[in-house]
């Protein structure tokens, strides 16, 4: 500064460069980039033309960048801001708006990435900005691949992640064994359905399930959905979880009931429920069937539809929840029906079960005294119009 700064005079200011500093942060070079279409139009874009245009035709305003050091970031193409999402990522797949097919089963997902943490799912948030909420990233343990499988791609119209593994093969023409690549696939449908049910999007979950009904492993996906929801319910560290004691329990139980209500729309429901029961401890069956339905009612539905093998799976559940008397009555009805349909393998299994159950009754006389008159009538007199055919088939078996 030269001179003095007073009310009557001015001073001269001279600037010189001492050191140059850069405010830019050095980043690793981009390894892959994908545009992310807007799932919700921004302010100022809500005109009739944009509302009538298709999502795939809308100009993208964000870009997903994977850098060489494994950093995954989201670049806003409007204001130029870049936000780091996660690190140690090897691969990623943008799913929203990327498929022109009407049967895109993963449209609800923004993208997936794979790294040392495993498979990560990024769901759009419920707020105005689907990429700025805390629940944007959700780690789903059900999506964890086998450690020997490396994911390669995503099939949105099937809802599966495709990977590759290697196996050892031996050949007579080679001295040493060879390694052959083997394709593997893992479904993500049950994860998407559970996510929709958690957000009370029941209609969207039903539509997604209906689109997937003809896909491979659909019944397996429904079974995993019910099993994971029920396992989370019974695994809570609460000694009084079987009692409705607070809003937290009501919320958990509501998710279980919503899963059951969803699966009830498909004929696989009866097999799914009993298969989940067989995979869980019998102590928790009462919790499962309080949401899925009364075991005898499910048995009767299978019996009326002539699904005898599925009905036979409910016999053990009925014995646990309804008692020996009701259990034996249902087993005898099913035995008569299987003999009429010439299902002798299933009839033999029912006979062995009834013999074991009869020995248990002999060892517990107090319980045998409580047999219902309806069961005793069936045991003594049987069915009058089918007794001759039953005796005839027993003679053939003997």
C-alpha positions in Angstrom: 0.0 0.0 0.0 1.5 3.3 -1.1 0.3 6.5 0.6 -2.2 7.2 3.3 -5.9 6.5 3.2 -7.7 9.6 4.6 -11.0 11.3 3.9 -9.2 13.7 1.6 -6.7 11.4 -0.1 -6.5 7.9 -1.6 -3.9 5.2 -1.2 -2.5 3.0 -4.0 -2.8 -0.8 -3.7 -0.4 -3.0 -5.6 -0.9 -6.8 -5.8 1.7 -9.4 -6.7 1.5 -13.2 -7.1 3.2 -15.0 -4.2 2.0 -18.6 -4.7 -0.6 -20.2 -6.9 -3.1 -22.5 -5.3 -5.6 -24.8 -7.0 -9.0 -25.3 -5.4 -9.7 -28.4 -7.5 -9.3 -31.8 -5.9 -7.4 -34.3 -8.0 -9.5 -37.3 -8.7 -8.7 -40.6 -10.3 -9.6 -41.0 -14.0 -13.1 -42.3 -14.9 -13.3 -46.0 -15.7 -17.0 -46.1 -16.6 -19.9 -43.7 -16.9 -23.6 -44.1 -17.3 -26.4 -41.6 -17.6 -29.2 -41.8 -15.0 -32.6 -40.7 -16.3 -34.7 -38.5 -14.0 -37.4 -40.5 -12.3 -39.1 -37.3 -11.1 -39.1 -34.0 -13.1 -37.4 -31.1 -11.5 -39.1 -27.7 -10.8 -39.6 -25.7 -14.0 -39.9 -28.9 -16.1 -43.5 -29.6 -15.0 -45.2 -28.6 -18.3 -47.5 -30.6 -20.4 -44.9 -31.6 -22.9 -42.6 -33.1 -20.3 -45.5 -34.8 -18.5 -46.7 -36.4 -21.7 -43.2 -37.5 -22.8 -41.9 -41.0 -21.9 -39.3 -41.4 -19.2 -36.8 -42.9 -21.6 -37.1 -39.8 -23.9 -36.4 -37.3 -21.1 -32.9 -35.8 -21.2 -30.7 -37.2 -18.3 -29.6 -34.7 -15.7 -27.3 -37.0 -13.7 -24.4 -39.2 -14.5 -23.0 -42.1 -12.6 -19.2 -42.3 -12.6 -16.9 -45.1 -11.6 -13.3 -44.1 -11.2 -10.2 -46.1 -11.4 -9.7 -46.2 -7.7 -13.2 -47.8 -7.2 -14.9 -44.6 -6.2 -18.6 -44.4 -7.3 -20.0 -40.9 -7.5 -23.1 -39.1 -8.9 -22.5 -36.0 -11.0 -25.3 -33.5 -11.4 -25.2 -32.3 -15.0 -27.2 -29.2 -14.2 -25.2 -27.5 -11.4 -21.9 -29.5 -11.9 -21.8 -30.9 -8.4 -20.4 -34.3 -7.8 -21.3 -36.4 -4.8 -19.3 -39.5 -3.7 -21.6 -42.4 -3.0 -19.3 -45.3 -2.0 -15.9 -46.8 -2.7 -14.2 -50.1 -3.5 -16.6 -50.7 -6.4 -15.7 -53.0 -9.3 -18.9 -53.1 -11.4 -22.2 -51.3 -11.5 -25.4 -51.5 -13.5 -27.9 -48.7 -14.0 -31.4 -50.2 -14.2 -33.9 -47.4 -14.1 -35.1 -46.4 -17.5 -32.6 -48.6 -19.3 -34.9 -51.3 -20.6 -37.4 -50.6 -23.3 -39.3 -53.8 -22.5 -42.6 -53.6 -20.6 -41.5 -56.5 -18.4 -38.6 -54.7 -16.7 -38.7 -56.3 -13.3 -36.1 -54.0 -11.7 -37.5 -50.6 -12.6 -37.9 -49.9 -8.9 -34.1 -50.1 -8.5 -31.9 -47.1 -9.4 -28.8 -49.2 -9.8 -26.7 -52.0 -8.4 -23.0 -52.2 -7.7 -20.6 -54.9 -6.8 -17.4 -54.6 -4.7 -15.7 -56.1 -1.7 -18.9 -55.5 0.4 -20.8 -57.7 -2.0 -23.9 -56.7 -4.0 -25.4 -53.3 -3.1 -28.9 -52.1 -4.1 -29.7 -48.4 -4.5 -33.4 -47.8 -4.2 -34.9 -44.4 -5.1 -36.0 -42.5 -2.0 -39.5 -41.3 -1.2 -38.6 -37.6 -1.1 -38.6 -35.0 -3.9 -35.0 -35.9 -4.7 -34.7 -39.7 -5.0 -30.9 -39.6 -4.6 -30.5 -37.5 -1.5 -32.2 -39.4 1.2 -30.5 -41.5 3.9 -32.3 -44.7 2.9 -31.0 -44.5 -0.6 -28.4 -47.2 -0.1 -29.6 -50.5 1.3 -27.3 -53.5 1.8 -29.4 -56.6 1.3 -27.7 -59.8 2.6 -30.0 -61.9 0.5 -28.2 -60.6 -2.6 -24.8 -61.8 -1.5 -23.4 -64.1 -4.2 -21.4 -67.2 -3.6 -17.8 -66.3 -3.1 -16.9 -68.5 -6.0 -19.3 -66.6 -8.3 -18.4 -63.3 -10.0 -21.3 -61.3 -11.2 -21.2 -60.1 -14.9 -24.5 -58.6 -15.8 -28.2 -58.0 -15.0 -31.2 -59.3 -16.9 -34.0 -56.8 -16.1 -36.7 -58.6 -17.9 -36.1 -61.8 -15.8 -35.0 -60.1 -12.6 -31.7 -62.1 -12.2 -28.1 -61.3 -11.8 -25.9 -63.4 -14.0 -22.4 -64.5 -12.9 -19.7 -67.0 -13.7 -17.8 -69.5 -11.7 -15.2 -72.1 -12.5 -15.1 -75.8 -12.0 -12.3 -78.4 -12.5 -12.7 -80.8 -15.3 -10.6 -83.8 -16.3 -9.9 -85.1 -19.8 -8.3 -88.3 -21.0 -6.4 -86.3 -23.6 -4.9 -83.9 -21.1 -2.3 -84.6 -18.4 -3.5 -81.9 -16.0 -7.0 -80.9 -15.0 -8.6 -77.9 -16.7 -10.8 -75.1 -15.4 -14.1 -74.5 -17.2 -16.3 -71.4 -16.8 -19.8 -72.1 -15.6 -22.7 -69.6 -15.8 -24.7 -69.0 -12.6 -27.8 -66.9 -12.0 -29.3 -65.4 -8.8 -32.8 -64.0 -8.6 -33.5 -60.6 -6.9 -37.2 -60.8 -7.1 -37.8 -61.5 -3.4 -35.7 -58.6 -2.4 -37.7 -56.2 -4.6 -41.0 -57.5 -3.4 -39.9 -57.1 0.3 -38.7 -53.5 -0.5 -42.1 -52.6 -2.0 -44.0 -54.1 0.9 -41.9 -52.2 3.4 -42.9 -49.0 1.7 -46.6 -50.0 1.6 -46.5 -50.3 -2.2 -48.8 -53.3 -2.2 -50.3 -52.8 -5.6 -46.9 -52.3 -7.2 -45.6 -55.5 -5.5 -48.6 -57.4 -6.8 -48.0 -56.1 -10.3 -44.3 -57.1 -10.1 -45.2 -60.5 -8.9 -47.8 -61.0 -11.7 -45.2 -60.0 -14.3 -42.8 -62.6 -12.8 -45.4 -65.4 -12.4 -44.2 -67.2 -15.6 -40.5 -66.7 -14.8 -38.3 -69.6 -13.6 -38.0 -70.1 -9.9 -41.0 -67.9 -9.2 -42.2 -70.3 -6.4 -38.8 -70.3 -4.9 -38.8 -66.5 -4.8 -42.1 -66.4 -3.0 -40.8 -68.9 -0.5 -37.7 -66.9 0.1 -39.8 -63.7 0.5 -42.0 -65.3 3.2 -39.1 -67.0 4.9 -36.9 -63.9 5.2 -39.8 -61.8 6.5 -40.8 -64.5 9.0 -37.3 -65.1 10.1 -36.8 -61.4 10.8 -39.9 -61.5 12.9 -38.9 -64.5 15.1 -35.3 -63.4 15.3 -36.0 -60.2 17.1 -34.3 -60.1 20.5 -37.6 -59.7 22.4 -38.7 -62.4 24.8 -42.3 -61.3 24.4 -42.4 -61.2 20.6 -45.3 -63.6 20.5 -47.4 -61.0 22.3 -48.7 -57.8 20.7 -47.3 -55.4 23.1 -46.4 -52.3 21.1 -46.4 -50.5 17.8 -43.1 -51.9 16.8 -44.4 -55.5 16.9 -47.5 -54.4 15.0 -45.3 -53.0 12.2 -43.3 -56.2 12.0 -46.4 -58.4 12.1 -48.0 -56.2 9.5 -45.1 -56.9 7.1 -45.6 -60.6 7.6 -49.3 -60.3 6.9 -48.7 -58.2 3.8 -46.3 -60.8 2.5 -49.0 -63.5 3.1 -51.7 -61.4 1.5 -49.4 -60.9 -1.6 -48.7 -64.6 -2.0 -52.3 -65.6 -1.5 -53.0 -64.2 -5.0 -51.1 -67.2 -6.5 -51.7 -70.9 -6.5 -48.3 -71.5 -5.0 -49.4 -70.1 -1.7 -50.2 -73.4 0.0 -46.9 -75.0 -1.0 -45.0 -71.8 0.0 -46.5 -71.6 3.5 -45.9 -75.3 4.4 -42.4 -75.2 3.0 -41.5 -72.2 5.1 -43.0 -74.0 8.2 -40.8 -77.0 7.5 -37.7 -74.8 7.4 -38.5 -73.1 10.8 -38.7 -74.4 14.4 -42.1 -75.8 15.3 -42.2 -73.5 18.3 -42.8 -70.6 15.9 -45.5 -72.2 13.8 -48.3 -70.5 15.7 -46.8 -67.1 14.8 -46.6 -68.1 11.1 -50.1 -69.4 10.8 -51.6 -66.5 12.7 -50.7 -64.5 9.6 -51.0 -67.2 7.0 -54.3 -68.7 8.0 -55.6 -71.6 10.1 -53.8 -74.8 9.4 -57.0 -76.9 9.1 -58.5 -74.4 6.7 -55.4 -74.6 4.5 -55.5 -78.4 4.6 -59.2 -78.4 3.6 -58.5 -76.1 0.7 -55.8 -78.4 -0.6 -58.1 -81.4 0.0 -61.0 -79.9 -1.9 -58.7 -79.0 -4.8 -57.3 -82.6 -4.8 -53.8 -81.4 -4.0 -53.2 -84.4 -1.8 -49.4 -84.2 -1.6 -49.5 -80.6 -0.4 -52.3 -81.5 2.0 -50.2 -84.3 3.5 -47.5 -81.8 4.4 -50.0 -80.0 6.7 -50.6 -83.1 8.8 -47.6 -82.4 11.1 -48.6 -78.8 11.4 -52.1 -79.7 12.4 -50.7 -82.2 15.0 -48.7 -79.4 16.6 -51.3 -76.7 16.5 -54.6 -78.5 16.7 -53.9 -81.7 18.6 -53.7 -85.4 17.8 -57.5 -85.9 17.5 -57.9 -83.4 14.7 -54.7 -84.5 13.1 -55.7 -88.2 12.9 -59.1 -87.3 11.5 -57.5 -85.3 8.7 -55.0 -88.0 8.1 -57.7 -90.7 7.8 -59.7 -88.6 5.3 -56.6 -88.0 3.3 -55.7 -91.7 3.4 -59.1 -92.6 2.0 -58.8 -90.1 -0.8 -55.3 -91.2 -1.8 -56.4 -94.8 -2.0 -59.4 -93.8 -4.2 -56.9 -92.0 -6.5 -54.4 -94.9 -6.5 -51.7 -92.8 -4.9 -50.3 -95.8 -3.1 -46.9 -94.2 -2.3 -48.5 -91.3 -0.5 -51.0 -93.7 1.2 -48.1 -95.8 2.5 -46.5 -92.7 4.1 -49.9 -91.8 5.7 -50.2 -95.3 7.1 -46.8 -95.2 8.7 -47.6 -91.8 10.1 -50.9 -93.1 11.6 -49.1 -96.1 13.1 -46.6 -93.8 14.8 -49.3 -91.5 16.0 -51.3 -94.4 17.3 -48.4 -95.6 19.4 -48.0 -92.0 20.8 -51.7 -92.1 21.8 -51.3 -95.4 23.6 -48.4 -93.9 25.6 -50.6 -90.9 26.5 -54.0 -92.3 27.6 -55.3 -88.9 28.9 -54.9 -87.5 25.4 -56.5 -90.5 23.7 -59.6 -90.0 26.0 -60.1 -86.6 24.4 -60.6 -88.0 20.9 -63.6 -86.4 19.3 -66.7 -88.5 18.6 -66.3 -87.7 14.9 -62.8 -89.2 14.8 -64.0 -92.3 16.8 -66.8 -92.8 14.4 -64.4 -92.7 11.5 -62.1 -95.2 13.2 -64.9 -97.7 14.1 -67.3 -97.5 11.3 -65.4 -95.7 8.5 -67.2 -94.4 5.4 -70.1 -96.7 4.5 -70.0 -96.0 0.8 -66.2 -96.4 0.5 -65.6 -99.1 3.0 -65.6 -102.0 0.5 -63.2 -100.3 -1.8 -60.9 -99.5 1.2 -60.9 -103.2 2.3 -60.3 -104.3 -1.3 -57.2 -102.1 -1.6 -55.9 -103.1 1.8 -56.1 -106.8 0.6 -54.1 -105.8 -2.5 -51.5 -104.1 -0.4 -51.2 -107.1 2.0 
